[in-house]
Amino acid sequence: MGKCKVEEKDVIEKRSSIYGRNCSGSATVEAACLMPMVLGVIFLTIYLSVYNYNRAAAVSLAGRCIVMAAGMEQEGAGIIEDKVMCYLDDGLQAMPMVTASGEVSAGLMTVKVTTGFDQTMGVHLFSSLPGGMQFKTTKTMTRLDPATYLWTVKIAKDAMGNGAGSRVSETEEGE
């Protein structure tokens, strides 16, 4: 027993002689417990940053597609769908680390653009969410009806013309 105490004192002296500190190994154990949590927080931050970037890109892409469709008011529904879908596909290809999808439907009176993505990136941190973090946005635009527009313009011109004409006739009668 006395020999073990002597060996223990030698070991303590050797440990304390390194850089003047007691090197017992507890820092290694603490680092082994702490580093997975720190790395988890770093990876989670990166994952959420990519998700937020892709969400903003999807909303922006849907908005740009609607603006593009608004510039093609006089085109037919099929032509609008084809051109906007080509533009939408190019934008979806540029979204990083996601499975992106989009669809365009143009009718007689509305154009609807839907973009979305499924972000799994091989990370199963969010096992409760089916297929990873998903996002979907829809933008809708009502197309201009030429007959209604022309009829509204004609009514407005008539109203302005009748109102101005009646004032002129009253002035002429007064003189």
N, C-alpha and C positions, 0 to 999 in steps of 0.2 A: 504494500500500500504506500509506503513512504517513497518508493521509487516512482510510482505514478504521479505523485504530487510534484516531484522534481522534474519529470518530463513535461508536465503540464506548465510549470513555470518557465521552462526553456522555450516551449512553443509560444507562450504569451510574450516572452521577451523578443523572440524572432519576429512575431507579428507587429509588435509595437515599434520595432526598429525600422520597419519599412516606412519611409516618409514621416516618421514620428507619430503615426496613428495606429490605432488598434484595428487591424484588418481581420475581422471575424467572419466575413462572408455574408453578413445579413443584407448588404446592399445588392448582392447578386440575387438573392431570393426576392427582395422587394422589386427589383427590376424585372424579374421573370413574371411577377404578378401584374406589374404596372404597364409594361410595354404592350401587351395585347390590347389593353384598354385604350392606350394612346393611339396605337395604330388603327384600332377600330374607329375611333373618333375621326382620324384623318381620312380614312377611306369613306366613311359615311358622309363627311363634308364634301369630298370629291364627287361622290355618287349623287348627292342632292344638288350640287352645283351643275352637273351635267343635265340632270332632270329639269331644273329651272331654265337652263339655256335652251333645251329642246322645246319646252313648253312655250317660251317666248318666241322661238323660231316658228312653231306650228301656228300660233295665233297671228303672227306677222305674215306668214305665207298665205293663210286663208284670207286675210285682209287684202294682200296684194293681188290675189286671184280675183276677188270681188271687184277691185278697182279695174283690173284688166277686163273683166266681163262688162263692166259699166261702159268702157270705151268701145265696146262692140254692140251697142244697142240695136243697130240696124241689121246685124247678122242674124242668121237663123239659129235655132236652139242647138242643132247638131254641130254647127261650125263653132259655136261658143264652147260647147262641151269638149270638142276635140282640141281646140287651141288652149283652153284653160287647163285641161288635163295634162297636156304636154308640159306646160309651165309648172303645174303642180308636181308632176313626177320628177322634174329636174330639181325642184326645191326639196322634195322628200329625200332624194338621194344624198343631199348635202348634210342632212341631220346626222350627227355622230352617235354611234353606239346604240342605236335603237332599231326596232322593226317598225317602220313608218308605213302608214296607209292613208289614202285620200280618195275622195270621190267628188265628182261634179255632176250636178243634175240641173239642166236648163229646161225650163218649160216655156209656155207662151208668155206667162206673166212674171215668173220668178227664176232666179238663178241661186242655187244653193251649193256652197262649197264646204266640205267636211274634211278636216285633217286630224290626224291622231297618231299616236305611237304607243308602243309597248316597250318599256325600258327594263330589260332583265340584266343584261351585261354579265350573265353568269353568276351573279351575286344573289344568294338566297337569304339575305338578311331579313327581308320582309316576307317571310313564308306565309303569313296570314293573307297577304294580297295575292290574288290569283294572277299568275304570269308576270309578276313584277309591278312596277309603278306604271299606270296607264293614264293617258290623257287624250281627250277628244274635244274638238271645238268645231262649231258650225257657224258660218256666216251666211246670211241670206240677203238678197237684194231683189227688190221689186222692179221689174223691167218697165220701161216707159211704154204706155199704150198710146200709139200715135193718134188714134181717133179721139180718145178722151182729151189728150193734150191739145189737139187742134180745136176741139169743141170748146175747151176752157179758154183758149186764147181768143177765139171768135166772140165768146160771151163777154170777155173782159174788154175787147175793143168796142163792141157794141155799147157796153155800159159807159165806157169813157166817151164815146162819140155822142151818145144820146144826152149825157149830162152836160157836155160842153156845148152841144148844139142848142139845148134848151136855154142855156145862159145867154148865148149869143142872140137868140131870137127875142128874149126878154129885153135885152139891151137895145136891139133895133126897134122894138115896138115903143120903148120909152122915148126914143129920139124923135 
